[in-house]
């Protein structure tokens, strides 16, 4: 369903001039997108996690754990909205962002450190950026299932988030559980 995007506008000009299409890595490095993207997405991951998991989640913990996880995840989802109109695609995106917020909140709750949440956030943000640049979704009828270039707004991405949550839960077990002592 998803296909790699091609530089269609410049392709005929390059053929006429006898040039090959530049390699993807060369284009990314030449445009300085890689270093700028890595630094900016890492910074965004750190700042957002400090706000949503480092402050909001911890403040809401005084009330209850479910409220803290749900409230910080809802705030995270709503901050990332690009429009005020609530339509079907926007509802899918808010749901995906909420689920991502829950995953990030649980990663903090399991480890009591922001490192894992920051790392997951930065990796997913960079994946979303790469997805926007490299992949097209030619069949909009399937967008509810596979999502769009926002990466988080399809049922398939929710399944991946659930699997990532299960993996995070498994790998952050207590040391005694890992050694079979409990």
PyMOL commands that place a pseudoatom at each C-alpha (Angstrom):
pseudoatom trace, name=CA, resn=UNK, resi=1, chain=A, elem=C, hetatm=0, pos=[0.000, 0.000, 0.000]
pseudoatom trace, name=CA, resn=UNK, resi=2, chain=A, elem=C, hetatm=0, pos=[2.814, 2.496, 0.702]
pseudoatom trace, name=CA, resn=UNK, resi=3, chain=A, elem=C, hetatm=0, pos=[5.348, 3.315, -1.991]
pseudoatom trace, name=CA, resn=UNK, resi=4, chain=A, elem=C, hetatm=0, pos=[8.640, 5.158, -1.825]
pseudoatom trace, name=CA, resn=UNK, resi=5, chain=A, elem=C, hetatm=0, pos=[8.300, 8.682, -3.163]
pseudoatom trace, name=CA, resn=UNK, resi=6, chain=A, elem=C, hetatm=0, pos=[10.263, 9.543, -6.269]
pseudoatom trace, name=CA, resn=UNK, resi=7, chain=A, elem=C, hetatm=0, pos=[11.574, 12.940, -7.270]
pseudoatom trace, name=CA, resn=UNK, resi=8, chain=A, elem=C, hetatm=0, pos=[9.294, 13.093, -10.316]
pseudoatom trace, name=CA, resn=UNK, resi=9, chain=A, elem=C, hetatm=0, pos=[9.765, 16.777, -11.144]
pseudoatom trace, name=CA, resn=UNK, resi=10, chain=A, elem=C, hetatm=0, pos=[13.552, 16.631, -11.498]
pseudoatom trace, name=CA, resn=UNK, resi=11, chain=A, elem=C, hetatm=0, pos=[13.719, 13.197, -13.112]
pseudoatom trace, name=CA, resn=UNK, resi=12, chain=A, elem=C, hetatm=0, pos=[13.216, 14.258, -16.795]
pseudoatom trace, name=CA, resn=UNK, resi=13, chain=A, elem=C, hetatm=0, pos=[15.740, 17.087, -16.438]
pseudoatom trace, name=CA, resn=UNK, resi=14, chain=A, elem=C, hetatm=0, pos=[18.366, 14.733, -15.035]
pseudoatom trace, name=CA, resn=UNK, resi=15, chain=A, elem=C, hetatm=0, pos=[17.770, 12.204, -17.792]
pseudoatom trace, name=CA, resn=UNK, resi=16, chain=A, elem=C, hetatm=0, pos=[18.177, 14.884, -20.454]
pseudoatom trace, name=CA, resn=UNK, resi=17, chain=A, elem=C, hetatm=0, pos=[21.426, 16.034, -18.837]
pseudoatom trace, name=CA, resn=UNK, resi=18, chain=A, elem=C, hetatm=0, pos=[22.628, 12.428, -18.435]
pseudoatom trace, name=CA, resn=UNK, resi=19, chain=A, elem=C, hetatm=0, pos=[22.651, 12.644, -14.627]
pseudoatom trace, name=CA, resn=UNK, resi=20, chain=A, elem=C, hetatm=0, pos=[21.644, 9.910, -12.250]
pseudoatom trace, name=CA, resn=UNK, resi=21, chain=A, elem=C, hetatm=0, pos=[19.278, 10.507, -9.366]
pseudoatom trace, name=CA, resn=UNK, resi=22, chain=A, elem=C, hetatm=0, pos=[21.378, 11.361, -6.286]
pseudoatom trace, name=CA, resn=UNK, resi=23, chain=A, elem=C, hetatm=0, pos=[21.565, 8.702, -3.616]
pseudoatom trace, name=CA, resn=UNK, resi=24, chain=A, elem=C, hetatm=0, pos=[19.188, 9.291, -0.694]
pseudoatom trace, name=CA, resn=UNK, resi=25, chain=A, elem=C, hetatm=0, pos=[21.983, 9.558, 1.871]
pseudoatom trace, name=CA, resn=UNK, resi=26, chain=A, elem=C, hetatm=0, pos=[23.806, 12.096, -0.304]
pseudoatom trace, name=CA, resn=UNK, resi=27, chain=A, elem=C, hetatm=0, pos=[20.627, 14.176, -0.622]
pseudoatom trace, name=CA, resn=UNK, resi=28, chain=A, elem=C, hetatm=0, pos=[19.929, 14.086, 3.115]
pseudoatom trace, name=CA, resn=UNK, resi=29, chain=A, elem=C, hetatm=0, pos=[23.502, 15.009, 4.096]
pseudoatom trace, name=CA, resn=UNK, resi=30, chain=A, elem=C, hetatm=0, pos=[23.773, 17.603, 1.311]
pseudoatom trace, name=CA, resn=UNK, resi=31, chain=A, elem=C, hetatm=0, pos=[20.596, 19.298, 2.518]
pseudoatom trace, name=CA, resn=UNK, resi=32, chain=A, elem=C, hetatm=0, pos=[21.904, 19.100, 6.119]
pseudoatom trace, name=CA, resn=UNK, resi=33, chain=A, elem=C, hetatm=0, pos=[18.601, 17.516, 7.071]
pseudoatom trace, name=CA, resn=UNK, resi=34, chain=A, elem=C, hetatm=0, pos=[20.237, 14.658, 8.943]
pseudoatom trace, name=CA, resn=UNK, resi=35, chain=A, elem=C, hetatm=0, pos=[22.323, 16.603, 11.473]
pseudoatom trace, name=CA, resn=UNK, resi=36, chain=A, elem=C, hetatm=0, pos=[19.713, 19.324, 11.958]
pseudoatom trace, name=CA, resn=UNK, resi=37, chain=A, elem=C, hetatm=0, pos=[16.922, 16.754, 12.142]
pseudoatom trace, name=CA, resn=UNK, resi=38, chain=A, elem=C, hetatm=0, pos=[18.695, 14.572, 14.690]
pseudoatom trace, name=CA, resn=UNK, resi=39, chain=A, elem=C, hetatm=0, pos=[19.576, 17.493, 16.952]
pseudoatom trace, name=CA, resn=UNK, resi=40, chain=A, elem=C, hetatm=0, pos=[16.184, 19.186, 16.710]
pseudoatom trace, name=CA, resn=UNK, resi=41, chain=A, elem=C, hetatm=0, pos=[14.200, 15.978, 17.231]
pseudoatom trace, name=CA, resn=UNK, resi=42, chain=A, elem=C, hetatm=0, pos=[16.365, 14.988, 20.181]
pseudoatom trace, name=CA, resn=UNK, resi=43, chain=A, elem=C, hetatm=0, pos=[15.821, 18.444, 21.664]
pseudoatom trace, name=CA, resn=UNK, resi=44, chain=A, elem=C, hetatm=0, pos=[12.062, 18.250, 21.048]
pseudoatom trace, name=CA, resn=UNK, resi=45, chain=A, elem=C, hetatm=0, pos=[12.004, 14.800, 22.667]
pseudoatom trace, name=CA, resn=UNK, resi=46, chain=A, elem=C, hetatm=0, pos=[13.837, 16.069, 25.745]
pseudoatom trace, name=CA, resn=UNK, resi=47, chain=A, elem=C, hetatm=0, pos=[11.729, 19.216, 26.133]
pseudoatom trace, name=CA, resn=UNK, resi=48, chain=A, elem=C, hetatm=0, pos=[8.372, 17.537, 25.570]
pseudoatom trace, name=CA, resn=UNK, resi=49, chain=A, elem=C, hetatm=0, pos=[9.213, 14.705, 27.945]
pseudoatom trace, name=CA, resn=UNK, resi=50, chain=A, elem=C, hetatm=0, pos=[10.333, 17.174, 30.611]
pseudoatom trace, name=CA, resn=UNK, resi=51, chain=A, elem=C, hetatm=0, pos=[6.962, 18.935, 30.284]
pseudoatom trace, name=CA, resn=UNK, resi=52, chain=A, elem=C, hetatm=0, pos=[4.546, 16.028, 29.861]
pseudoatom trace, name=CA, resn=UNK, resi=53, chain=A, elem=C, hetatm=0, pos=[6.197, 13.243, 31.861]
pseudoatom trace, name=CA, resn=UNK, resi=54, chain=A, elem=C, hetatm=0, pos=[8.638, 15.221, 33.990]
pseudoatom trace, name=CA, resn=UNK, resi=55, chain=A, elem=C, hetatm=0, pos=[6.114, 17.798, 35.211]
pseudoatom trace, name=CA, resn=UNK, resi=56, chain=A, elem=C, hetatm=0, pos=[2.448, 17.169, 34.259]
pseudoatom trace, name=CA, resn=UNK, resi=57, chain=A, elem=C, hetatm=0, pos=[2.487, 13.414, 34.925]
pseudoatom trace, name=CA, resn=UNK, resi=58, chain=A, elem=C, hetatm=0, pos=[4.250, 13.851, 38.251]
pseudoatom trace, name=CA, resn=UNK, resi=59, chain=A, elem=C, hetatm=0, pos=[1.907, 16.638, 39.372]
pseudoatom trace, name=CA, resn=UNK, resi=60, chain=A, elem=C, hetatm=0, pos=[-1.157, 14.532, 38.544]
pseudoatom trace, name=CA, resn=UNK, resi=61, chain=A, elem=C, hetatm=0, pos=[0.297, 11.560, 40.441]
pseudoatom trace, name=CA, resn=UNK, resi=62, chain=A, elem=C, hetatm=0, pos=[-0.855, 13.307, 43.634]
pseudoatom trace, name=CA, resn=UNK, resi=63, chain=A, elem=C, hetatm=0, pos=[-4.441, 12.487, 42.564]
pseudoatom trace, name=CA, resn=UNK, resi=64, chain=A, elem=C, hetatm=0, pos=[-4.087, 9.004, 41.089]
pseudoatom trace, name=CA, resn=UNK, resi=65, chain=A, elem=C, hetatm=0, pos=[-2.011, 6.952, 38.670]
pseudoatom trace, name=CA, resn=UNK, resi=66, chain=A, elem=C, hetatm=0, pos=[-4.774, 6.491, 36.060]
pseudoatom trace, name=CA, resn=UNK, resi=67, chain=A, elem=C, hetatm=0, pos=[-5.565, 10.212, 36.121]
pseudoatom trace, name=CA, resn=UNK, resi=68, chain=A, elem=C, hetatm=0, pos=[-1.875, 11.045, 35.798]
pseudoatom trace, name=CA, resn=UNK, resi=69, chain=A, elem=C, hetatm=0, pos=[-1.370, 8.726, 32.819]
pseudoatom trace, name=CA, resn=UNK, resi=70, chain=A, elem=C, hetatm=0, pos=[-4.641, 9.702, 31.133]
pseudoatom trace, name=CA, resn=UNK, resi=71, chain=A, elem=C, hetatm=0, pos=[-4.368, 13.433, 31.826]
pseudoatom trace, name=CA, resn=UNK, resi=72, chain=A, elem=C, hetatm=0, pos=[-0.755, 13.804, 30.693]
pseudoatom trace, name=CA, resn=UNK, resi=73, chain=A, elem=C, hetatm=0, pos=[-1.452, 11.675, 27.602]
pseudoatom trace, name=CA, resn=UNK, resi=74, chain=A, elem=C, hetatm=0, pos=[-4.535, 13.704, 26.689]
pseudoatom trace, name=CA, resn=UNK, resi=75, chain=A, elem=C, hetatm=0, pos=[-2.602, 16.952, 27.118]
pseudoatom trace, name=CA, resn=UNK, resi=76, chain=A, elem=C, hetatm=0, pos=[0.177, 15.536, 24.919]
pseudoatom trace, name=CA, resn=UNK, resi=77, chain=A, elem=C, hetatm=0, pos=[-2.323, 14.543, 22.208]
pseudoatom trace, name=CA, resn=UNK, resi=78, chain=A, elem=C, hetatm=0, pos=[-4.151, 17.877, 22.208]
pseudoatom trace, name=CA, resn=UNK, resi=79, chain=A, elem=C, hetatm=0, pos=[-0.961, 19.942, 22.055]
pseudoatom trace, name=CA, resn=UNK, resi=80, chain=A, elem=C, hetatm=0, pos=[0.009, 18.139, 18.844]
pseudoatom trace, name=CA, resn=UNK, resi=81, chain=A, elem=C, hetatm=0, pos=[-3.251, 18.895, 17.020]
pseudoatom trace, name=CA, resn=UNK, resi=82, chain=A, elem=C, hetatm=0, pos=[-2.800, 20.948, 13.882]
pseudoatom trace, name=CA, resn=UNK, resi=83, chain=A, elem=C, hetatm=0, pos=[-6.445, 21.996, 13.547]
pseudoatom trace, name=CA, resn=UNK, resi=84, chain=A, elem=C, hetatm=0, pos=[-9.458, 22.703, 15.727]
pseudoatom trace, name=CA, resn=UNK, resi=85, chain=A, elem=C, hetatm=0, pos=[-11.936, 20.874, 13.497]
pseudoatom trace, name=CA, resn=UNK, resi=86, chain=A, elem=C, hetatm=0, pos=[-12.630, 17.388, 14.821]
pseudoatom trace, name=CA, resn=UNK, resi=87, chain=A, elem=C, hetatm=0, pos=[-13.141, 15.103, 11.836]
pseudoatom trace, name=CA, resn=UNK, resi=88, chain=A, elem=C, hetatm=0, pos=[-12.581, 11.388, 11.357]
pseudoatom trace, name=CA, resn=UNK, resi=89, chain=A, elem=C, hetatm=0, pos=[-8.848, 11.651, 10.388]
pseudoatom trace, name=CA, resn=UNK, resi=90, chain=A, elem=C, hetatm=0, pos=[-8.215, 14.043, 13.276]
pseudoatom trace, name=CA, resn=UNK, resi=91, chain=A, elem=C, hetatm=0, pos=[-9.942, 11.672, 15.717]
pseudoatom trace, name=CA, resn=UNK, resi=92, chain=A, elem=C, hetatm=0, pos=[-7.662, 8.866, 14.502]
pseudoatom trace, name=CA, resn=UNK, resi=93, chain=A, elem=C, hetatm=0, pos=[-4.625, 11.077, 15.015]
pseudoatom trace, name=CA, resn=UNK, resi=94, chain=A, elem=C, hetatm=0, pos=[-5.681, 12.159, 18.522]
pseudoatom trace, name=CA, resn=UNK, resi=95, chain=A, elem=C, hetatm=0, pos=[-6.247, 8.517, 19.429]
pseudoatom trace, name=CA, resn=UNK, resi=96, chain=A, elem=C, hetatm=0, pos=[-2.784, 7.576, 18.164]
pseudoatom trace, name=CA, resn=UNK, resi=97, chain=A, elem=C, hetatm=0, pos=[-1.140, 10.484, 19.963]
pseudoatom trace, name=CA, resn=UNK, resi=98, chain=A, elem=C, hetatm=0, pos=[-3.016, 9.592, 23.163]
pseudoatom trace, name=CA, resn=UNK, resi=99, chain=A, elem=C, hetatm=0, pos=[-1.805, 5.978, 22.913]
pseudoatom trace, name=CA, resn=UNK, resi=100, chain=A, elem=C, hetatm=0, pos=[1.744, 7.203, 22.322]
pseudoatom trace, name=CA, resn=UNK, resi=101, chain=A, elem=C, hetatm=0, pos=[1.405, 9.420, 25.391]
pseudoatom trace, name=CA, resn=UNK, resi=102, chain=A, elem=C, hetatm=0, pos=[0.269, 6.402, 27.422]
pseudoatom trace, name=CA, resn=UNK, resi=103, chain=A, elem=C, hetatm=0, pos=[3.276, 4.393, 26.200]
pseudoatom trace, name=CA, resn=UNK, resi=104, chain=A, elem=C, hetatm=0, pos=[5.655, 7.215, 27.121]
pseudoatom trace, name=CA, resn=UNK, resi=105, chain=A, elem=C, hetatm=0, pos=[3.970, 7.693, 30.516]
pseudoatom trace, name=CA, resn=UNK, resi=106, chain=A, elem=C, hetatm=0, pos=[4.194, 3.972, 31.268]
pseudoatom trace, name=CA, resn=UNK, resi=107, chain=A, elem=C, hetatm=0, pos=[7.856, 3.953, 30.261]
pseudoatom trace, name=CA, resn=UNK, resi=108, chain=A, elem=C, hetatm=0, pos=[8.480, 6.673, 32.848]
pseudoatom trace, name=CA, resn=UNK, resi=109, chain=A, elem=C, hetatm=0, pos=[6.360, 4.897, 35.469]
pseudoatom trace, name=CA, resn=UNK, resi=110, chain=A, elem=C, hetatm=0, pos=[8.251, 1.618, 34.966]
pseudoatom trace, name=CA, resn=UNK, resi=111, chain=A, elem=C, hetatm=0, pos=[11.742, 3.122, 35.131]
pseudoatom trace, name=CA, resn=UNK, resi=112, chain=A, elem=C, hetatm=0, pos=[11.192, 6.326, 37.174]
pseudoatom trace, name=CA, resn=UNK, resi=113, chain=A, elem=C, hetatm=0, pos=[13.563, 7.975, 34.704]
pseudoatom trace, name=CA, resn=UNK, resi=114, chain=A, elem=C, hetatm=0, pos=[12.934, 10.004, 31.578]
pseudoatom trace, name=CA, resn=UNK, resi=115, chain=A, elem=C, hetatm=0, pos=[15.692, 8.395, 29.500]
pseudoatom trace, name=CA, resn=UNK, resi=116, chain=A, elem=C, hetatm=0, pos=[13.527, 5.703, 27.954]
pseudoatom trace, name=CA, resn=UNK, resi=117, chain=A, elem=C, hetatm=0, pos=[10.645, 8.102, 27.255]
pseudoatom trace, name=CA, resn=UNK, resi=118, chain=A, elem=C, hetatm=0, pos=[13.012, 10.648, 25.663]
pseudoatom trace, name=CA, resn=UNK, resi=119, chain=A, elem=C, hetatm=0, pos=[14.630, 7.962, 23.530]
pseudoatom trace, name=CA, resn=UNK, resi=120, chain=A, elem=C, hetatm=0, pos=[11.306, 6.517, 22.364]
pseudoatom trace, name=CA, resn=UNK, resi=121, chain=A, elem=C, hetatm=0, pos=[9.989, 10.008, 21.651]
pseudoatom trace, name=CA, resn=UNK, resi=122, chain=A, elem=C, hetatm=0, pos=[13.050, 11.027, 19.625]
pseudoatom trace, name=CA, resn=UNK, resi=123, chain=A, elem=C, hetatm=0, pos=[13.098, 7.794, 17.619]
pseudoatom trace, name=CA, resn=UNK, resi=124, chain=A, elem=C, hetatm=0, pos=[9.378, 8.021, 16.818]
pseudoatom trace, name=CA, resn=UNK, resi=125, chain=A, elem=C, hetatm=0, pos=[9.657, 11.707, 15.901]
pseudoatom trace, name=CA, resn=UNK, resi=126, chain=A, elem=C, hetatm=0, pos=[12.564, 10.978, 13.552]
pseudoatom trace, name=CA, resn=UNK, resi=127, chain=A, elem=C, hetatm=0, pos=[10.625, 8.043, 12.094]
pseudoatom trace, name=CA, resn=UNK, resi=128, chain=A, elem=C, hetatm=0, pos=[7.647, 10.325, 11.474]
pseudoatom trace, name=CA, resn=UNK, resi=129, chain=A, elem=C, hetatm=0, pos=[9.893, 12.855, 9.737]
pseudoatom trace, name=CA, resn=UNK, resi=130, chain=A, elem=C, hetatm=0, pos=[11.484, 10.177, 7.563]
pseudoatom trace, name=CA, resn=UNK, resi=131, chain=A, elem=C, hetatm=0, pos=[8.027, 8.795, 6.812]
pseudoatom trace, name=CA, resn=UNK, resi=132, chain=A, elem=C, hetatm=0, pos=[6.854, 12.208, 5.567]
pseudoatom trace, name=CA, resn=UNK, resi=133, chain=A, elem=C, hetatm=0, pos=[9.884, 12.573, 3.311]
pseudoatom trace, name=CA, resn=UNK, resi=134, chain=A, elem=C, hetatm=0, pos=[10.234, 9.042, 1.949]
pseudoatom trace, name=CA, resn=UNK, resi=135, chain=A, elem=C, hetatm=0, pos=[6.820, 7.370, 1.793]
pseudoatom trace, name=CA, resn=UNK, resi=136, chain=A, elem=C, hetatm=0, pos=[3.606, 8.099, -0.073]
pseudoatom trace, name=CA, resn=UNK, resi=137, chain=A, elem=C, hetatm=0, pos=[0.278, 6.479, 0.643]
pseudoatom trace, name=CA, resn=UNK, resi=138, chain=A, elem=C, hetatm=0, pos=[-1.450, 6.117, -2.732]
pseudoatom trace, name=CA, resn=UNK, resi=139, chain=A, elem=C, hetatm=0, pos=[-4.715, 4.585, -1.497]
pseudoatom trace, name=CA, resn=UNK, resi=140, chain=A, elem=C, hetatm=0, pos=[-6.522, 7.033, 0.825]
pseudoatom trace, name=CA, resn=UNK, resi=141, chain=A, elem=C, hetatm=0, pos=[-9.303, 4.501, 1.371]
pseudoatom trace, name=CA, resn=UNK, resi=142, chain=A, elem=C, hetatm=0, pos=[-6.895, 2.484, 3.551]
pseudoatom trace, name=CA, resn=UNK, resi=143, chain=A, elem=C, hetatm=0, pos=[-5.653, 5.461, 5.595]
pseudoatom trace, name=CA, resn=UNK, resi=144, chain=A, elem=C, hetatm=0, pos=[-7.788, 4.423, 8.583]
pseudoatom trace, name=CA, resn=UNK, resi=145, chain=A, elem=C, hetatm=0, pos=[-5.762, 1.197, 8.733]
pseudoatom trace, name=CA, resn=UNK, resi=146, chain=A, elem=C, hetatm=0, pos=[-2.229, 2.074, 7.579]
pseudoatom trace, name=CA, resn=UNK, resi=147, chain=A, elem=C, hetatm=0, pos=[-2.322, 5.755, 8.521]
pseudoatom trace, name=CA, resn=UNK, resi=148, chain=A, elem=C, hetatm=0, pos=[-0.931, 8.692, 6.601]
pseudoatom trace, name=CA, resn=UNK, resi=149, chain=A, elem=C, hetatm=0, pos=[2.357, 10.522, 6.651]
pseudoatom trace, name=CA, resn=UNK, resi=150, chain=A, elem=C, hetatm=0, pos=[1.610, 11.523, 10.273]
pseudoatom trace, name=CA, resn=UNK, resi=151, chain=A, elem=C, hetatm=0, pos=[2.658, 7.928, 11.149]
pseudoatom trace, name=CA, resn=UNK, resi=152, chain=A, elem=C, hetatm=0, pos=[0.499, 7.627, 14.265]
pseudoatom trace, name=CA, resn=UNK, resi=153, chain=A, elem=C, hetatm=0, pos=[-3.037, 7.825, 12.883]
pseudoatom trace, name=CA, resn=UNK, resi=154, chain=A, elem=C, hetatm=0, pos=[-3.849, 4.338, 11.686]
pseudoatom trace, name=CA, resn=UNK, resi=155, chain=A, elem=C, hetatm=0, pos=[-4.949, 1.128, 13.373]
pseudoatom trace, name=CA, resn=UNK, resi=156, chain=A, elem=C, hetatm=0, pos=[-1.742, -0.583, 12.234]
pseudoatom trace, name=CA, resn=UNK, resi=157, chain=A, elem=C, hetatm=0, pos=[0.359, 2.025, 14.049]
pseudoatom trace, name=CA, resn=UNK, resi=158, chain=A, elem=C, hetatm=0, pos=[-1.735, 1.478, 17.191]
pseudoatom trace, name=CA, resn=UNK, resi=159, chain=A, elem=C, hetatm=0, pos=[-0.941, -2.229, 16.984]
pseudoatom trace, name=CA, resn=UNK, resi=160, chain=A, elem=C, hetatm=0, pos=[2.755, -1.369, 16.655]
pseudoatom trace, name=CA, resn=UNK, resi=161, chain=A, elem=C, hetatm=0, pos=[2.463, 0.961, 19.679]
pseudoatom trace, name=CA, resn=UNK, resi=162, chain=A, elem=C, hetatm=0, pos=[0.811, -1.839, 21.670]
pseudoatom trace, name=CA, resn=UNK, resi=163, chain=A, elem=C, hetatm=0, pos=[3.638, -4.216, 20.696]
pseudoatom trace, name=CA, resn=UNK, resi=164, chain=A, elem=C, hetatm=0, pos=[6.217, -1.572, 21.659]
pseudoatom trace, name=CA, resn=UNK, resi=165, chain=A, elem=C, hetatm=0, pos=[4.418, -1.163, 24.981]
pseudoatom trace, name=CA, resn=UNK, resi=166, chain=A, elem=C, hetatm=0, pos=[4.516, -4.905, 25.559]
pseudoatom trace, name=CA, resn=UNK, resi=167, chain=A, elem=C, hetatm=0, pos=[8.231, -5.007, 24.725]
pseudoatom trace, name=CA, resn=UNK, resi=168, chain=A, elem=C, hetatm=0, pos=[8.890, -2.038, 27.009]
pseudoatom trace, name=CA, resn=UNK, resi=169, chain=A, elem=C, hetatm=0, pos=[6.903, -3.714, 29.799]
pseudoatom trace, name=CA, resn=UNK, resi=170, chain=A, elem=C, hetatm=0, pos=[8.838, -6.972, 29.342]
pseudoatom trace, name=CA, resn=UNK, resi=171, chain=A, elem=C, hetatm=0, pos=[12.307, -5.399, 29.238]
pseudoatom trace, name=CA, resn=UNK, resi=172, chain=A, elem=C, hetatm=0, pos=[11.709, -3.118, 32.232]
pseudoatom trace, name=CA, resn=UNK, resi=173, chain=A, elem=C, hetatm=0, pos=[10.719, -5.891, 34.632]
pseudoatom trace, name=CA, resn=UNK, resi=174, chain=A, elem=C, hetatm=0, pos=[12.322, -6.052, 38.038]
pseudoatom trace, name=CA, resn=UNK, resi=175, chain=A, elem=C, hetatm=0, pos=[15.820, -7.598, 38.080]
pseudoatom trace, name=CA, resn=UNK, resi=176, chain=A, elem=C, hetatm=0, pos=[14.630, -10.470, 40.309]
pseudoatom trace, name=CA, resn=UNK, resi=177, chain=A, elem=C, hetatm=0, pos=[11.896, -11.337, 37.810]
pseudoatom trace, name=CA, resn=UNK, resi=178, chain=A, elem=C, hetatm=0, pos=[14.436, -11.417, 34.970]
pseudoatom trace, name=CA, resn=UNK, resi=179, chain=A, elem=C, hetatm=0, pos=[16.622, -13.839, 36.907]
pseudoatom trace, name=CA, resn=UNK, resi=180, chain=A, elem=C, hetatm=0, pos=[13.673, -16.058, 37.770]
pseudoatom trace, name=CA, resn=UNK, resi=181, chain=A, elem=C, hetatm=0, pos=[13.871, -15.325, 41.505]
pseudoatom trace, name=CA, resn=UNK, resi=182, chain=A, elem=C, hetatm=0, pos=[10.295, -14.075, 41.828]
for i in range(1, 182): cmd.bond("trace and resi %d" % i, "trace and resi %d" % (i + 1))
show_as sticks, trace
zoom trace
